[in-house]
Amino acid sequence: MAQWRSLDEAAALVPDGCTLALGGMTVYRRPVGFVRALLRRTARPRDLTLLCFTAGFESDLLVGAGCVSTVRSCYFGLESFGFAPMFTAAAQQGAIHIVEETEASLAMGIRARMANVDFMPSLAWLGTDLPKLRPDVKIITDPYSGEDVTAFPAIRCDVAVLHGLEGDREGNVTVNNNLGVDLELVYIADTVIVTVEREVERCERSTDRSLIPAPGADYIAHAPRGAFPTSCYPDYPIAGGEFMRYVDACNAGEFERYVAEFTASQ
């Protein structure tokens, strides 16, 4: 059964040097409240490997705060609000290590981990120069056809953090149907933390939401408006003004001031 924790107690479960996966998709249902709690810690986490199918606002906060040493994502940006400013600056300065990923490499690596094997074969990347950038990705011979295939190594994850709509005392969680790879992260992470908009007597599956049944989550934390300024359908939409305020602050060299104000808010 999942254990309920306060948001700050849940944030204390992320150790230095771990691989941290963040759920949601682009600017939708991201675990921003959890990231806020991470940045409130007296000792912020360091040397994180950030694993996101797509990385956005919440990930940019972690990069700007110096918490991230390595990024694994096929996209890092703010969608219609432009580039992720702190990631872009760190990448240009060579301040972080970026693992070259595509949708295919992330999907195959996640599938391999779910299958508890060391790699997953695929036809992706064949005939490209991408394997030259990833010496851990091998071209091998298919023992059945004799043809070349790409062997993508399994992606391991220490902690995955998702944001959902509801959680109950039995440990069930509901999320809206804009799933990204949230369900897959539940399977590959050693520890799964889910922040939720509200606690309910019993979570139910419906046409506009999916159920993560117990024991999918190890820890659940109550985080009202925990995805803000990203959206959390059907509770609230994207807060475009807050995205613009963030971009303007970063462009003006006022990232730390923005973070101080943002972490002080609830």
C-alpha positions as CSV (number, residue, x, y, z in Angstrom):
1,M,0.0,0.0,0.0
2,A,1.3,3.5,-0.9
3,Q,2.3,5.7,2.0
4,W,0.9,9.2,2.2
5,R,3.5,11.9,2.8
6,S,3.6,15.7,2.9
7,L,5.0,17.3,-0.2
8,D,8.2,18.3,1.6
9,E,8.6,14.8,3.0
10,A,8.2,13.3,-0.4
11,A,10.8,15.7,-1.9
12,A,13.3,14.6,0.7
13,L,13.2,11.1,-0.9
14,V,15.2,12.3,-3.9
15,P,18.9,11.6,-3.2
16,D,21.9,13.3,-4.9
17,G,23.2,11.6,-8.0
18,C,19.9,9.7,-8.8
19,T,18.1,9.3,-12.1
20,L,14.9,11.3,-11.6
21,A,12.0,10.9,-14.1
22,L,9.3,13.5,-14.3
23,G,5.9,12.6,-15.8
24,G,3.4,14.6,-17.8
25,M,3.9,15.9,-21.3
26,T,5.3,19.2,-22.6
27,V,3.2,21.8,-20.7
28,Y,0.5,19.4,-19.5
29,R,0.2,17.9,-16.0
30,R,3.8,18.3,-15.0
31,P,4.9,17.7,-11.3
32,V,5.7,21.4,-10.7
33,G,4.7,21.4,-7.1
34,F,7.1,18.6,-6.4
35,V,9.9,20.5,-8.1
36,R,9.0,23.5,-6.0
37,A,9.4,21.4,-2.9
38,L,12.8,20.1,-4.1
39,L,14.0,23.7,-4.5
40,R,12.7,24.5,-1.0
41,R,15.0,22.0,0.5
42,T,17.8,23.3,2.6
43,A,20.2,21.2,0.6
44,R,18.9,21.0,-2.9
45,P,19.5,17.7,-4.8
46,R,22.7,17.7,-6.9
47,D,24.1,15.8,-9.8
48,L,20.7,14.5,-11.0
49,T,20.2,12.7,-14.3
50,L,16.9,14.1,-15.5
51,L,14.8,11.6,-17.5
52,C,11.8,13.0,-19.4
53,F,10.2,11.9,-22.6
54,T,9.6,15.6,-23.0
55,A,11.1,18.2,-20.6
56,G,9.6,21.6,-19.9
57,F,9.1,24.3,-17.3
58,E,9.6,22.1,-14.2
59,S,12.8,20.6,-15.7
60,D,14.1,24.1,-16.6
61,L,13.8,25.1,-13.0
62,L,15.9,22.2,-11.9
63,V,18.6,22.9,-14.6
64,G,18.7,26.6,-13.7
65,A,19.0,25.8,-10.0
66,G,22.1,23.7,-10.7
67,C,20.5,20.4,-9.7
68,V,21.0,18.6,-13.0
69,S,24.2,17.2,-14.5
70,T,22.7,15.1,-17.3
71,V,19.6,15.3,-19.4
72,R,17.9,12.5,-21.2
73,S,14.9,13.7,-23.3
74,C,13.9,14.0,-26.9
75,Y,12.5,17.5,-26.4
76,F,13.3,20.3,-23.9
77,G,11.2,23.5,-24.3
78,L,8.1,25.4,-23.4
79,E,6.1,24.5,-26.5
80,S,4.3,27.6,-27.8
81,F,6.1,29.8,-25.2
82,G,9.5,29.2,-26.9
83,F,12.8,27.8,-25.7
84,A,13.5,26.6,-22.2
85,P,15.8,29.5,-21.2
86,M,18.0,28.0,-18.5
87,F,18.4,24.7,-20.4
88,T,19.3,26.5,-23.6
89,A,21.9,28.6,-21.8
90,A,23.4,25.6,-20.0
91,A,23.6,23.6,-23.2
92,Q,25.3,26.4,-25.1
93,Q,27.8,26.8,-22.3
94,G,28.5,23.1,-22.0
95,A,27.4,23.1,-18.4
96,I,25.4,19.9,-18.6
97,H,25.8,16.6,-20.3
98,I,23.1,15.9,-22.9
99,V,22.5,12.3,-23.9
100,E,21.4,12.1,-27.5
101,E,17.9,10.7,-27.5
102,T,15.0,10.3,-29.9
103,E,11.5,9.1,-29.3
104,A,12.6,5.7,-30.5
105,S,15.6,5.4,-28.3
106,L,13.7,6.4,-25.2
107,A,10.8,4.1,-26.1
108,M,13.1,1.1,-26.7
109,G,15.1,1.7,-23.6
110,I,12.0,1.9,-21.5
111,R,10.6,-1.2,-23.1
112,A,13.8,-3.1,-22.3
113,R,13.6,-2.1,-18.7
114,M,10.0,-3.1,-18.5
115,A,10.9,-6.5,-20.0
116,N,13.8,-6.9,-17.5
117,V,16.3,-7.4,-20.3
118,D,19.5,-5.5,-21.0
119,F,18.5,-4.1,-24.5
120,M,15.7,-3.9,-27.0
121,P,16.3,-4.4,-30.7
122,S,14.9,-2.0,-33.3
123,L,15.4,-0.8,-36.8
124,A,15.6,2.8,-35.6
125,W,18.8,4.8,-36.2
126,L,20.1,2.4,-38.8
127,G,21.8,4.3,-41.7
128,T,22.2,7.4,-39.5
129,D,25.2,8.9,-37.6
130,L,23.3,8.8,-34.3
131,P,25.1,5.7,-33.0
132,K,28.4,7.6,-33.3
133,L,27.1,9.9,-30.6
134,R,26.0,7.1,-28.4
135,P,28.7,4.4,-28.0
136,D,26.4,2.5,-25.6
137,V,24.0,1.9,-28.5
138,K,25.2,-1.1,-30.5
139,I,24.5,-2.3,-34.0
140,I,24.2,-6.1,-33.8
141,T,23.2,-9.0,-36.0
142,D,19.7,-10.4,-35.7
143,P,20.2,-14.1,-35.1
144,Y,17.1,-15.0,-37.0
145,S,17.2,-12.8,-40.1
146,G,21.0,-12.1,-40.2
147,E,20.2,-8.4,-40.7
148,D,21.6,-5.5,-38.7
149,V,19.4,-4.2,-35.9
150,T,20.1,-1.4,-33.3
151,A,20.4,-2.6,-29.7
152,F,19.1,0.2,-27.4
153,P,20.2,-0.4,-23.7
154,A,17.6,-0.5,-21.0
155,I,17.0,2.8,-19.2
156,R,17.0,2.5,-15.5
157,C,15.3,5.0,-13.2
158,D,15.7,5.5,-9.4
159,V,12.7,7.9,-8.7
160,A,9.7,8.7,-10.9
161,V,7.4,11.6,-10.0
162,L,4.0,12.0,-11.6
163,H,1.1,14.4,-11.0
164,G,-2.4,13.1,-10.9
165,L,-6.0,14.2,-10.2
166,E,-6.9,12.0,-7.2
167,G,-5.5,9.5,-4.8
168,D,-7.1,7.3,-2.2
169,R,-5.9,5.7,1.1
170,E,-5.6,2.3,-0.7
171,G,-2.9,3.8,-2.9
172,N,-4.9,4.1,-6.2
173,V,-4.3,7.2,-8.3
174,T,-6.2,8.7,-11.3
175,V,-4.6,10.7,-14.0
176,N,-6.1,12.3,-17.0
177,N,-5.7,10.6,-20.4
178,N,-2.9,12.8,-21.7
179,L,-0.6,10.1,-20.4
180,G,2.8,10.6,-22.1
181,V,4.8,7.7,-20.7
182,D,3.5,8.0,-17.1
183,L,2.3,4.4,-17.0
184,E,5.6,3.1,-18.3
185,L,7.5,5.1,-15.7
186,V,5.5,3.4,-13.0
187,Y,7.0,0.1,-14.2
188,I,10.6,1.1,-14.6
189,A,11.2,3.3,-11.5
190,D,12.5,1.9,-8.2
191,T,10.5,4.4,-6.3
192,V,7.3,6.1,-7.6
193,I,6.0,9.3,-6.1
194,V,2.6,10.7,-7.2
195,T,1.4,14.1,-6.2
196,V,-2.4,14.6,-6.5
197,E,-4.9,17.5,-6.6
198,R,-7.1,15.9,-3.9
199,E,-7.6,12.9,-1.7
200,V,-10.8,10.9,-2.3
201,E,-12.5,8.0,-0.6
202,R,-12.0,5.8,-3.7
203,C,-10.5,6.4,-7.1
204,E,-12.5,5.4,-10.1
205,R,-11.6,5.0,-13.8
206,S,-13.8,7.0,-16.2
207,T,-13.8,7.9,-19.9
208,D,-11.6,11.0,-19.3
209,R,-9.1,9.6,-16.8
210,S,-7.0,6.5,-16.3
211,L,-6.4,4.6,-13.1
212,I,-3.0,3.7,-11.7
213,P,-4.0,0.9,-9.3
214,A,-2.2,0.1,-6.1
215,P,0.6,-0.8,-5.7
216,G,1.8,1.4,-8.6
217,A,2.7,4.4,-6.3
218,D,5.0,4.0,-3.4
219,Y,4.3,7.4,-2.0
220,I,1.4,9.9,-2.6
221,A,1.4,13.6,-1.6
222,H,-1.4,16.1,-1.6
223,A,-0.5,19.0,-3.9
224,P,-3.4,21.2,-4.9
225,R,-2.7,23.0,-8.2
226,G,0.5,20.9,-8.2
227,A,0.9,21.2,-12.0
228,F,0.6,25.0,-12.2
229,P,1.5,26.8,-14.4
230,T,1.1,23.7,-16.7
231,S,-2.4,22.5,-17.1
232,C,-4.2,19.8,-15.3
233,Y,-7.4,18.9,-17.2
234,P,-10.2,19.2,-16.2
235,D,-9.2,21.2,-13.2
236,Y,-7.3,24.2,-14.7
237,P,-5.7,25.3,-18.0
238,I,-2.2,26.4,-18.9
239,A,-1.3,29.7,-17.2
240,G,0.3,31.5,-20.1
241,G,0.9,34.6,-18.2
242,E,3.1,32.8,-15.7
243,F,5.1,31.2,-18.5
244,M,5.8,34.6,-20.0
245,R,6.7,36.0,-16.6
246,Y,9.2,33.2,-16.2
247,V,10.8,33.7,-19.6
248,D,11.0,37.4,-19.1
249,A,12.7,36.9,-15.7
250,C,15.2,34.5,-17.1
251,N,16.0,36.8,-20.1
252,A,16.6,39.6,-17.6
253,G,19.0,37.6,-15.6
254,E,16.6,37.3,-12.7
255,F,16.2,33.5,-12.5
256,E,17.1,33.4,-8.8
257,R,14.6,36.1,-7.9
258,Y,11.9,34.2,-9.8
259,V,12.7,31.0,-8.0
260,A,12.7,32.6,-4.6
261,E,9.2,34.0,-5.3
262,F,8.0,30.8,-6.9
263,T,9.1,28.5,-4.1
264,A,7.6,30.9,-1.5
265,S,4.2,30.5,-3.1
266,Q,1.9,27.6,-2.6
